[in-house]
Amino acid sequence: MLAACVLTDETVVLSNIPLYEDVYTMLRILEALGVSVNLRGHTVTLCAKGLRRRKLDARLCREVRSSILFAGPMAVRYGRVIIHPPGGDGIGRRPLDTHFEALSMLGIKVDERRPYVIIARRLKPAHIVLSEASVTATGNAVMAAVLIPGLTTIFNAACEPHVQDLCHMLNKMGAKISGIGTNYLAVEGVGQLHGVRHRVMPDYIEAASFMTAAILTGGALSVDDAPIDSLDLVGRPLRQLGMTWTVEDSKLRLRANQKLRVRNDFDSAVPKIEDGPWPSFPSDLMSVAIVLASQSRGTVLFFEKMFESRMYFVDQLVEMGARIVLCDPHRVIVSGPTPLRGIHMTSPDIRAGMALLLAALCAEGESTIDAVEYIDRGYEQVDRRLRKLGAGITRIK
């Protein structure tokens, strides 16, 4: 949504934005391009009328994966853009082939030498079949297609809630996108887009993380403005590990002292929790779910299909006392519950960092976590918010 502001010269106002480091980096990229950025609380006002640069800052690109989202909208709006390879977590290989294949079908040429020079040659609508249901590649293709006259169809599109939210925002700006929420998007290109005021949807990954923090420590929790529909869809594996919640007056409530027990599959088979594209269980919740399983009575197999380095953080959980077998880079077996003990550990990425923080909350003794800048990239003021919930947590500068 932040990248989409370059599709119009009019003002774009986004409210309810999360104030974590990846968002701040995206705002710095916009400012460096010449976009007017006015951030007040959780609302940002953007205007790209003064955009003057066509080259993204190399250092800022390396700090955030989502810098690649400027490729489509910048190329179609301004004719060209130069983007350095994006950064992001070291959770495995994350190729850009799907992005560049989709853009090339729309008449956007990509010089793959670094930095990437992306030029709009002969813009044309296309029938695109994405090689993977990539969230960011879908976003890039949609943001490019909305300003290309004619009908563009995108098959195998990602349909995560945040992709849907982007499409709804673009439609409010004057785009014509149908099929939102499915894996087949139809985009009828328009001449121009106008400004918009849009409220960003709540983050179901963050909500589930705080819910897990409460369950692991035996506390009760009320979550206001929770993305209830999203959590109902992806929450089956959490329920399979013993977590339960209720919804009252648009608030999600978890009762205290829940007894966690793994629900076996039919005929008492060991259950398997695996990730996949929406509405399957999201990869970004696998690390958190593994910690939850370590405190749930029973055995469960986790199968991480998408990233080959996501599971390596479990070595630190094993050192804390968890009974986990790392079968291979994609699979772990967890048997619980086992008491955890505090240790000195290091956050390897955003989601594993949050998972280790959750483990530390329910461990006996004191834990120290290094490299917490990873956690800050995806969670807003996590230490302050956990302290408000009663956690004994201190940030050491």
Backbone hydrogen bonds in HBPLUS format (Angstrom, degrees):
<---DONOR---> <-ACCEPTOR-->    atom                        ^
c    i                          cat <-CA-CA->   ^        H-A-AA   ^      H-
h    n   atom  resd res      DA  || num        DHA   H-A  angle D-A-AA Bond
n    s   type  num  typ     dist DA aas  dist angle  dist       angle   num
A0005-CYS N   A0002-LEU O   3.28 MM   3  5.74 160.3  2.33 109.6 115.1     1
A0006-VAL N   A0003-ALA O   3.27 MM   3  6.22 170.4  2.28 125.4 127.2     2
A0007-LEU N   A0004-ALA O   3.04 MM   3  5.60 166.2  2.05 119.8 123.3     3
A0196-VAL N   A0011-THR O   3.14 MM 185  6.77 135.6  2.35 137.6 149.6     4
A0012-VAL N   A0046-LEU O   2.81 MM  34  5.10 167.0  1.82 154.1 158.5     5
A0046-LEU N   A0012-VAL O   2.77 MM  34  5.10 169.0  1.78 156.1 160.1     6
A0013-VAL N   A0196-VAL O   2.81 MM 183  6.20 166.9  1.82 160.8 165.4     7
A0198-HIS N   A0013-VAL O   2.86 MM 185  6.30 161.2  1.89 167.0 173.4     8
A0014-LEU N   A0044-VAL O   2.95 MM  30  5.42 162.6  1.98 161.4 163.5     9
A0044-VAL N   A0014-LEU O   2.89 MM  30  5.42 159.8  1.93 154.9 159.3    10
A0015-SER N   A0198-HIS O   2.96 MM 183  6.33 159.7  2.00 147.6 154.1    11
A0200-VAL N   A0015-SER O   2.93 MM 185  6.08 171.2  1.94 155.5 153.3    12
A0016-ASN N   A0042-HIS O   2.92 MM  26  5.13 105.7  2.49 129.2 148.2    13
A0017-ILE N   A0042-HIS O   2.99 MM  25  5.19 160.9  2.03 146.1 142.9    14
A0023-VAL N   A0020-TYR O   3.04 MM   3  5.65 130.3  2.29 115.5 127.5    15
A0024-TYR N   A0020-TYR O   3.22 MM   4  6.58 157.8  2.27 148.4 155.1    16
A0021-GLU N   A0376-ASP O   3.04 MM 355  5.90 162.9  2.07 138.1 138.8    17
A0025-THR N   A0021-GLU O   2.91 MM   4  6.18 153.7  1.98 151.6 158.7    18
A0022-ASP N   A0377-ARG O   3.39 MM 355  5.05 158.8  2.44 117.1 119.6    19
A0026-MET N   A0022-ASP O   3.09 MM   4  6.34 155.4  2.15 140.6 146.5    20
A0027-LEU N   A0023-VAL O   2.96 MM   4  6.28 153.3  2.03 151.1 158.7    21
A0028-ARG N   A0024-TYR O   2.95 MM   4  6.24 147.4  2.05 144.5 153.5    22
A0029-ILE N   A0025-THR O   2.95 MM   4  6.28 148.8  2.05 147.7 156.3    23
A0030-LEU N   A0026-MET O   3.06 MM   4  6.36 158.9  2.11 146.5 151.4    24
A0031-GLU N   A0027-LEU O   2.95 MM   4  6.22 160.5  1.99 147.9 153.1    25
A0032-ALA N   A0028-ARG O   2.95 MM   4  6.12 156.8  2.01 145.6 151.6    26
A0033-LEU N   A0029-ILE O   3.08 MM   4  6.37 135.4  2.29 141.8 153.6    27
A0033-LEU N   A0030-LEU O   3.09 MM   3  5.12 130.3  2.34  96.1 109.6    28
A0035-VAL N   A0030-LEU O   2.97 MM   5  5.27 157.7  2.02 152.1 144.8    29
A0034-GLY N   A0031-GLU O   3.02 MM   3  5.12 147.5  2.13 101.6 111.7    30
A0052-ARG N   A0033-LEU O   2.98 MM  19  6.16 150.4  2.07 155.3 163.6    31
A0053-ARG N   A0033-LEU O   3.23 MM  20  4.88 171.7  2.23 139.7 138.6    32
A0036-SER N   A0047-CYS O   2.87 MM  11  5.04 161.2  1.90 154.0 148.1    33
A0047-CYS N   A0036-SER O   3.03 MM  11  5.04 143.5  2.17 136.5 142.9    34
A0038-ASN N   A0045-THR O   2.93 MM   7  5.05 151.1  2.02 147.1 154.6    35
A0045-THR N   A0038-ASN O   2.86 MM   7  5.05 160.7  1.90 137.8 143.9    36
A0040-ARG N   A0043-THR O   2.86 MM   3  5.40 174.0  1.86 174.8 173.7    37
A0043-THR N   A0040-ARG O   3.02 MM   3  5.40 156.9  2.07 126.9 134.0    38
A0051-LEU N   A0048-ALA O   3.00 MM   3  5.12 165.5  2.03 115.1 116.2    39
A0082-ILE N   A0054-ARG O   2.83 MM  28  6.31 147.6  1.93 150.0 160.2    40
A0056-LEU N   A0082-ILE O   2.92 MM  26  6.22 168.2  1.93 176.7 172.7    41
A0061-CYS N   A0057-ASP O   2.98 MM   4  6.21 155.1  2.04 152.0 159.5    42
A0062-ARG N   A0058-ALA O   3.11 MM   4  6.37 153.9  2.19 147.3 153.4    43
A0063-GLU N   A0060-LEU O   3.10 MM   3  5.16 142.2  2.24  98.7 109.8    44
A0064-VAL N   A0061-CYS O   3.36 MM   3  5.81 155.7  2.43 110.0 115.8    45
A0087-GLY N   A0061-CYS O   2.89 MM  26  6.24 131.3  2.13 156.1 141.8    46
A0087-GLY N   A0064-VAL O   3.35 MM  23  4.72 145.3  2.48 106.0 102.7    47
A0068-ILE N   A0065-ARG O   3.37 MM   3  6.55 175.3  2.37 131.4 130.9    48
A0069-LEU N   A0066-SER O   2.98 MM   3  5.48 161.6  2.01 114.6 120.6    49
A0070-PHE N   A0067-SER O   3.29 MM   3  6.09 168.3  2.31 120.9 122.0    50
A0071-ALA N   A0068-ILE O   3.14 MM   3  5.74 166.8  2.15 118.7 122.8    51
A0074-MET N   A0070-PHE O   3.05 MM   4  5.63 153.6  2.12 141.4 149.7    52
A0075-ALA N   A0071-ALA O   3.14 MM   4  6.00 157.9  2.19 141.1 147.7    53
A0076-VAL N   A0072-GLY O   3.12 MM   4  6.25 171.3  2.13 160.1 162.0    54
A0077-ARG N   A0073-PRO O   3.09 MM   4  5.96 146.5  2.20 138.3 147.1    55
A0078-TYR N   A0074-MET O   2.83 MM   4  5.58 162.2  1.86 145.8 151.6    56
A0079-GLY N   A0075-ALA O   2.86 MM   4  4.74 131.4  2.09 125.0 131.3    57
A0120-ALA N   A0079-GLY O   2.78 MM  41  5.00 171.1  1.79 142.7 144.8    58
A0081-VAL N   A0118-ILE O   2.88 MM  37  5.31 142.4  2.02 146.9 157.6    59
A0118-ILE N   A0081-VAL O   2.88 MM  37  5.31 169.9  1.89 167.2 169.0    60
A0083-ILE N   A0116-TYR O   2.93 MM  33  5.20 156.9  1.99 149.6 153.6    61
A0116-TYR N   A0083-ILE O   2.78 MM  33  5.20 144.1  1.91 162.9 154.6    62
A0309-SER N   A0091-ILE O   2.94 MM 218  4.46 149.5  2.03 130.0 122.1    63
A0099-HIS N   A0096-LEU O   3.04 MM   3  5.37 119.7  2.42 107.2 121.6    64
A0100-PHE N   A0096-LEU O   3.13 MM   4  6.44 166.6  2.15 163.8 165.7    65
A0101-GLU N   A0097-ASP O   2.84 MM   4  5.94 159.5  1.89 157.0 162.8    66
A0102-ALA N   A0098-THR O   3.19 MM   4  6.19 162.5  2.22 140.6 145.2    67
A0103-LEU N   A0099-HIS O   3.01 MM   4  6.29 164.9  2.04 154.7 159.1    68
A0104-SER N   A0100-PHE O   2.92 MM   4  5.97 155.4  1.98 143.0 149.9    69
A0105-MET N   A0101-GLU O   3.18 MM   4  6.39 148.0  2.29 143.6 150.9    70
A0106-LEU N   A0103-LEU O   3.00 MM   3  5.12 138.0  2.18  99.4 111.8    71
A0108-ILE N   A0103-LEU O   3.00 MM   5  5.25 154.5  2.07 140.7 139.8    72
A0107-GLY N   A0104-SER O   3.05 MM   3  5.10 160.1  2.09 106.9 110.1    73
A0124-LYS N   A0106-LEU O   3.10 MM  18  5.21 155.2  2.17 120.7 124.2    74
A0121-ARG N   A0107-GLY O   2.94 MM  14  5.65 145.7  2.06 156.6 166.6    75
A0109-LYS N   A0119-ILE O   2.68 MM  10  5.19 143.0  1.81 174.2 163.1    76
A0119-ILE N   A0109-LYS O   2.85 MM  10  5.19 158.6  1.90 153.3 158.7    77
A0111-ASP N   A0117-VAL O   2.89 MM   6  5.13 171.7  1.90 150.9 153.8    78
A0153-THR N   A0126-ALA O   3.01 MM  27  6.53 149.5  2.11 147.9 157.5    79
A0128-ILE N   A0153-THR O   2.75 MM  25  5.97 172.0  1.76 165.8 163.0    80
A0155-PHE N   A0128-ILE O   2.73 MM  27  6.10 170.4  1.74 164.6 166.2    81
A0130-LEU N   A0155-PHE O   3.06 MM  25  6.30 159.9  2.10 165.8 160.1    82
A0134-SER N   A0132-GLU O   2.77 MM   2  5.44 138.5  1.95 104.4  91.7    83
A0138-THR N   A0134-SER O   2.98 MM   4  5.97 153.9  2.05 138.4 145.7    84
A0139-GLY N   A0135-VAL O   3.01 MM   4  6.28 157.7  2.06 144.8 151.3    85
A0140-ASN N   A0136-THR O   2.89 MM   4  6.13 159.4  1.93 148.2 153.2    86
A0141-ALA N   A0137-ALA O   2.96 MM   4  6.14 165.7  1.98 150.2 153.7    87
A0142-VAL N   A0138-THR O   2.93 MM   4  6.07 165.4  1.95 155.2 159.3    88
A0143-MET N   A0139-GLY O   2.96 MM   4  6.05 168.4  1.97 152.3 155.7    89
A0144-ALA N   A0140-ASN O   3.06 MM   4  6.22 144.1  2.19 143.0 152.2    90
A0145-ALA N   A0141-ALA O   2.92 MM   4  6.03 162.2  1.95 149.0 154.5    91
A0146-VAL N   A0142-VAL O   3.10 MM   4  6.20 146.7  2.21 154.2 159.8    92
A0148-ILE N   A0145-ALA O   3.09 MM   3  5.14 170.8  2.10 113.2 115.0    93
A0190-VAL N   A0146-VAL O   2.92 MM  44  6.18 164.7  1.95 148.6 147.5    94
A0189-GLY N   A0150-GLY O   2.89 MM  39  5.35 168.3  1.90 157.2 154.3    95
A0152-THR N   A0187-VAL O   2.81 MM  35  5.05 172.1  1.82 151.1 153.2    96
A0187-VAL N   A0152-THR O   2.69 MM  35  5.05 170.7  1.70 163.4 166.1    97
A0154-ILE N   A0185-LEU O   2.80 MM  31  5.05 158.9  1.84 149.1 154.8    98
A0185-LEU N   A0154-ILE O   2.92 MM  31  5.05 160.4  1.96 146.0 146.9    99
A0156-ASN N   A0183-ASN O   2.91 MM  27  4.95 119.3  2.28 150.9 161.6   100
A0157-ALA N   A0183-ASN O   3.01 MM  26  4.47 159.9  2.06 123.4 120.6   101
A0163-VAL N   A0160-GLU O   2.97 MM   3  5.27 130.9  2.22 107.9 121.4   102
A0164-GLN N   A0160-GLU O   3.04 MM   4  6.41 159.3  2.09 156.5 163.0   103
A0165-ASP N   A0161-PRO O   2.87 MM   4  6.11 151.7  1.95 144.1 152.4   104
A0166-LEU N   A0162-HIS O   3.10 MM   4  6.23 153.3  2.17 135.2 141.1   105
A0167-CYS N   A0163-VAL O   3.04 MM   4  6.36 162.0  2.08 151.1 155.4   106
A0168-HIS N   A0164-GLN O   2.91 MM   4  6.21 158.9  1.96 154.3 159.9   107
A0169-MET N   A0165-ASP O   2.98 MM   4  6.20 155.4  2.04 146.1 153.0   108
A0170-LEU N   A0166-LEU O   2.93 MM   4  6.23 159.8  1.97 153.0 158.3   109
A0171-ASN N   A0167-CYS O   2.93 MM   4  6.19 154.7  2.00 148.3 155.2   110
A0172-LYS N   A0168-HIS O   3.03 MM   4  6.31 149.6  2.13 143.5 151.5   111
A0173-MET N   A0169-MET O   3.09 MM   4  6.45 126.4  2.39 136.6 151.2   112
A0173-MET N   A0170-LEU O   2.97 MM   3  4.91 133.4  2.19  93.9 107.7   113
A0175-ALA N   A0170-LEU O   2.97 MM   5  5.43 161.9  2.01 142.8 137.5   114
A0174-GLY N   A0171-ASN O   3.01 MM   3  5.08 158.7  2.06 103.9 110.5   115
A0194-HIS N   A0173-MET O   2.85 MM  21  5.03 166.2  1.87 144.5 148.7   116
A0188-GLU N   A0176-LYS O   2.95 MM  12  5.32 165.6  1.97 159.1 160.1   117
A0178-SER N   A0186-ALA O   2.91 MM   8  5.24 162.8  1.94 152.2 158.1   118
A0186-ALA N   A0178-SER O   3.03 MM   8  5.24 166.0  2.05 140.0 143.5   119
A0182-THR N   A0179-GLY O   2.98 MM   3  5.62 150.4  2.07 145.4 145.6   120
A0207-ALA N   A0203-ASP O   3.06 MM   4  6.32 164.6  2.09 149.9 154.6   121
A0208-ALA N   A0204-TYR O   3.00 MM   4  6.01 163.5  2.03 139.7 144.0   122
A0209-SER N   A0205-ILE O   3.05 MM   4  6.23 145.4  2.17 140.6 150.2   123
A0209-SER N   A0206-GLU O   3.11 MM   3  5.04 119.3  2.50  93.1 108.5   124
A0210-PHE N   A0206-GLU O   3.07 MM   4  6.41 158.8  2.11 157.3 160.9   125
A0211-MET N   A0207-ALA O   2.95 MM   4  6.19 154.1  2.02 149.4 157.6   126
A0212-THR N   A0208-ALA O   2.96 MM   4  6.12 152.8  2.04 141.8 148.4   127
A0213-ALA N   A0209-SER O   3.02 MM   4  6.33 149.0  2.12 141.2 149.9   128
A0214-ALA N   A0210-PHE O   3.10 MM   4  6.41 153.7  2.17 146.4 151.9   129
A0215-ILE N   A0211-MET O   3.04 MM   4  6.36 163.7  2.07 151.5 155.6   130
A0216-LEU N   A0212-THR O   2.92 MM   4  6.03 168.5  1.94 156.6 159.3   131
A0217-THR N   A0213-ALA O   3.32 MM   4  6.38 142.4  2.47 137.7 146.0   132
A0219-GLY N   A0214-ALA O   2.90 MM   5  4.85 141.7  2.05 149.2 147.1   133
A0218-GLY N   A0215-ILE O   3.27 MM   3  5.19 161.7  2.30 101.6 107.0   134
A0257-ASN N   A0218-GLY O   3.12 MM  39  4.32 153.0  2.20  99.8 108.2   135
A0221-LEU N   A0254-LEU O   3.05 MM  33  5.16 156.6  2.11 136.8 143.0   136
A0254-LEU N   A0221-LEU O   2.84 MM  33  5.16 161.3  1.87 157.0 161.4   137
A0223-VAL N   A0252-LEU O   2.77 MM  29  5.04 165.7  1.79 153.2 158.3   138
A0252-LEU N   A0223-VAL O   3.08 MM  29  5.04 167.7  2.09 145.8 144.4   139
A0228-ILE N   A0226-ALA O   2.82 MM   2  5.37 130.4  2.07 109.4  93.8   140
A0231-LEU N   A0227-PRO O   3.01 MM   4  6.26 162.8  2.04 157.7 163.3   141
A0232-ASP N   A0228-ILE O   2.89 MM   4  6.06 150.6  1.97 151.4 159.4   142
A0233-LEU N   A0229-ASP O   3.24 MM   4  6.48 147.5  2.35 140.3 147.7   143
A0234-VAL N   A0230-SER O   3.07 MM   4  6.37 167.1  2.09 157.4 159.7   144
A0235-GLY N   A0231-LEU O   2.74 MM   4  5.14 121.0  2.09 137.2 148.6   145
A0238-LEU N   A0235-GLY O   3.02 MM   3  5.15 117.6  2.42 101.7 117.8   146
A0239-ARG N   A0235-GLY O   2.91 MM   4  6.21 156.6  1.96 159.8 167.2   147
A0240-GLN N   A0236-ARG O   2.84 MM   4  6.10 146.3  1.95 148.5 159.5   148
A0241-LEU N   A0237-PRO O   3.15 MM   4  6.40 127.3  2.44 134.5 146.3   149
A0241-LEU N   A0238-LEU O   3.16 MM   3  5.20 138.9  2.34  95.3 106.7   150
A0243-MET N   A0238-LEU O   3.14 MM   5  5.66 154.5  2.20 149.2 141.3   151
A0242-GLY N   A0239-ARG O   2.92 MM   3  5.00 158.5  1.96 104.8 111.6   152
A0263-ARG N   A0240-GLN O   2.78 MM  23  5.10 160.4  1.82 155.3 159.4   153
A0246-THR N   A0253-ARG O   2.96 MM   7  5.34 161.3  1.99 151.6 157.5   154
A0253-ARG N   A0246-THR O   2.85 MM   7  5.34 170.5  1.86 156.9 159.2   155
A0248-GLU N   A0251-LYS O   2.83 MM   3  5.20 160.2  1.87 153.3 157.2   156
A0251-LYS N   A0248-GLU O   2.88 MM   3  5.20 148.5  1.98 111.2 121.6   157
A0297-ARG N   A0260-LEU O   3.10 MM  37  6.21 173.7  2.10 123.2 121.2   158
A0262-VAL N   A0297-ARG O   2.79 MM  35  5.77 165.8  1.81 140.8 145.6   159
A0265-ASP N   A0269-ALA O   2.94 MM   4  4.95 153.7  2.01 154.2 152.0   160
A0301-LEU N   A0271-PRO O   2.98 MM  30  6.30 174.2  1.99 160.1 161.7   161
A0273-ILE N   A0301-LEU O   2.79 MM  28  6.21 161.1  1.82 164.2 170.8   162
A0303-PHE N   A0273-ILE O   2.87 MM  30  6.15 160.4  1.91 150.5 153.5   163
A0276-GLY N   A0281-PHE O   3.09 MM   5  5.99 139.5  2.26 152.6 155.9   164
A0280-SER N   A0277-PRO O   2.85 MM   3  5.54 160.5  1.88 130.8 131.1   165
A0285-LEU N   A0282-PRO O   3.03 MM   3  5.64 166.1  2.05 117.8 122.2   166
A0286-MET N   A0283-SER O   3.09 MM   3  5.29 163.4  2.12 111.4 116.7   167
A0289-ALA N   A0285-LEU O   2.96 MM   4  6.10 158.7  2.01 151.9 158.3   168
A0290-ILE N   A0286-MET O   2.98 MM   4  6.20 146.6  2.09 149.8 158.3   169
A0291-VAL N   A0287-SER O   3.35 MM   4  6.71 154.9  2.41 145.9 151.0   170
A0292-LEU N   A0288-VAL O   3.10 MM   4  6.43 158.0  2.15 147.0 153.5   171
A0293-ALA N   A0289-ALA O   2.86 MM   4  6.12 153.1  1.93 147.7 154.7   172
A0294-SER N   A0290-ILE O   3.11 MM   4  6.37 139.6  2.28 140.6 150.8   173
A0294-SER N   A0291-VAL O   3.12 MM   3  5.15 126.9  2.42  95.3 109.1   174
A0295-GLN N   A0292-LEU O   3.09 MM   3  5.53 153.7  2.16 108.7 116.7   175
A0296-SER N   A0293-ALA O   3.11 MM   3  4.90 168.6  2.12 105.3 107.7   176
A0338-THR N   A0294-SER O   3.13 MM  44  6.37 143.3  2.28 164.9 171.6   177
A0298-GLY N   A0336-GLY O   3.05 MM  38  5.58 157.7  2.10 135.9 131.1   178
A0336-GLY N   A0298-GLY O   2.97 MM  38  5.58 161.4  2.01 156.7 162.0   179
A0300-VAL N   A0334-VAL O   2.96 MM  34  5.48 152.9  2.03 150.6 159.4   180
A0334-VAL N   A0300-VAL O   2.94 MM  34  5.48 169.5  1.95 163.2 164.9   181
A0302-PHE N   A0332-VAL O   2.82 MM  30  5.33 172.8  1.83 167.4 169.7   182
A0332-VAL N   A0302-PHE O   3.07 MM  30  5.33 152.1  2.15 141.1 149.5   183
A0304-GLU N   A0330-HIS O   2.67 MM  26  4.85 157.5  1.72 162.3 161.9   184
A0314-VAL N   A0311-MET O   3.09 MM   3  6.04 172.9  2.10 130.6 132.8   185
A0315-ASP N   A0312-TYR O   3.41 MM   3  6.29 169.9  2.42 121.5 122.9   186
A0316-GLN N   A0313-PHE O   3.03 MM   3  5.84 145.1  2.16 121.8 128.4   187
A0317-LEU N   A0314-VAL O   2.98 MM   3  4.87 118.8  2.37  93.4 109.5   188
A0318-VAL N   A0314-VAL O   2.87 MM   4  6.19 155.1  1.93 156.4 162.9   189
A0319-GLU N   A0315-ASP O   3.07 MM   4  6.35 151.1  2.16 139.5 146.9   190
A0320-MET N   A0316-GLN O   3.11 MM   4  6.37 133.4  2.34 132.0 143.9   191
A0320-MET N   A0317-LEU O   3.00 MM   3  4.92 125.9  2.30  91.5 106.5   192
A0322-ALA N   A0317-LEU O   3.03 MM   5  5.53 162.4  2.06 145.4 139.6   193
A0321-GLY N   A0318-VAL O   2.93 MM   3  5.07 149.8  2.02 102.2 112.1   194
A0341-ARG N   A0320-MET O   2.80 MM  21  5.00 147.3  1.91 135.3 146.4   195
A0335-SER N   A0323-ARG O   2.99 MM  12  5.50 166.7  2.01 162.6 166.0   196
A0325-VAL N   A0333-ILE O   2.86 MM   8  5.11 157.9  1.91 146.5 154.0   197
A0333-ILE N   A0325-VAL O   2.90 MM   8  5.11 154.3  1.96 141.4 149.7   198
A0327-CYS N   A0331-ARG O   2.90 MM   4  5.41 133.7  2.12 135.9 148.7   199
A0331-ARG N   A0328-ASP O   3.27 MM   3  5.48 149.0  2.38 110.4 118.3   200
A0364-GLU N   A0340-LEU O   2.81 MM  24  6.11 168.4  1.82 140.5 139.3   201
A0342-GLY N   A0364-GLU O   2.84 MM  22  5.81 153.2  1.91 156.6 150.3   202
A0368-THR N   A0343-ILE O   3.05 MM  25  6.46 154.7  2.12 139.6 145.2   203
A0345-MET N   A0368-THR O   2.81 MM  23  6.19 168.5  1.82 171.8 175.1   204
A0370-ASP N   A0345-MET O   2.84 MM  25  6.26 162.1  1.88 146.8 151.5   205
A0347-SER N   A0370-ASP O   3.00 MM  23  6.10 172.2  2.01 143.0 144.5   206
A0353-GLY N   A0349-ASP O   2.85 MM   4  5.65 148.9  1.95 142.4 151.7   207
A0354-MET N   A0350-ILE O   3.11 MM   4  6.41 153.2  2.18 143.5 149.8   208
A0355-ALA N   A0351-ARG O   2.96 MM   4  6.19 155.3  2.02 145.2 152.5   209
A0356-LEU N   A0352-ALA O   2.89 MM   4  6.14 157.0  1.95 151.6 156.6   210
A0357-LEU N   A0353-GLY O   3.02 MM   4  6.24 148.8  2.12 142.0 150.9   211
A0358-LEU N   A0354-MET O   2.94 MM   4  6.25 151.6  2.02 148.4 155.7   212
A0359-ALA N   A0355-ALA O   2.93 MM   4  6.25 153.5  2.00 146.3 154.0   213
A0360-ALA N   A0356-LEU O   2.91 MM   4  6.14 151.9  1.99 144.0 151.5   214
A0361-LEU N   A0357-LEU O   3.07 MM   4  6.36 142.2  2.22 141.1 150.8   215
A0363-ALA N   A0360-ALA O   3.33 MM   3  5.00 156.4  2.39  95.0 101.9   216
A0374-TYR N   A0371-ALA O   3.27 MM   3  6.26 169.3  2.28 123.6 125.1   217
A0375-ILE N   A0372-VAL O   3.00 MM   3  5.18 115.7  2.43 100.1 114.8   218
A0376-ASP N   A0372-VAL O   3.03 MM   4  6.42 159.4  2.08 152.9 158.9   219
A0377-ARG N   A0373-GLU O   3.16 MM   4  6.31 128.9  2.44 133.9 145.1   220
A0377-ARG N   A0374-TYR O   3.13 MM   3  5.25 138.0  2.31  98.0 109.7   221
A0378-GLY N   A0375-ILE O   3.06 MM   3  5.71 153.4  2.13 116.0 122.8   222
A0379-TYR N   A0375-ILE O   3.02 MM   4  6.02 126.5  2.32 151.3 166.6   223
A0385-ARG N   A0381-GLN O   3.09 MM   4  6.32 165.5  2.11 159.9 164.2   224
A0386-LEU N   A0382-VAL O   3.00 MM   4  6.05 153.7  2.07 143.1 150.1   225
A0387-ARG N   A0383-ASP O   2.98 MM   4  6.13 149.1  2.08 142.9 151.3   226
A0388-LYS N   A0384-ARG O   3.14 MM   4  6.43 148.2  2.25 141.7 149.4   227
A0389-LEU N   A0386-LEU O   3.01 MM   3  5.01 135.2  2.22  95.1 108.2   228
A0391-ALA N   A0386-LEU O   2.98 MM   5  5.43 164.8  2.00 142.0 138.1   229
A0390-GLY N   A0387-ARG O   2.91 MM   3  4.99 158.0  1.96 104.5 111.3   230
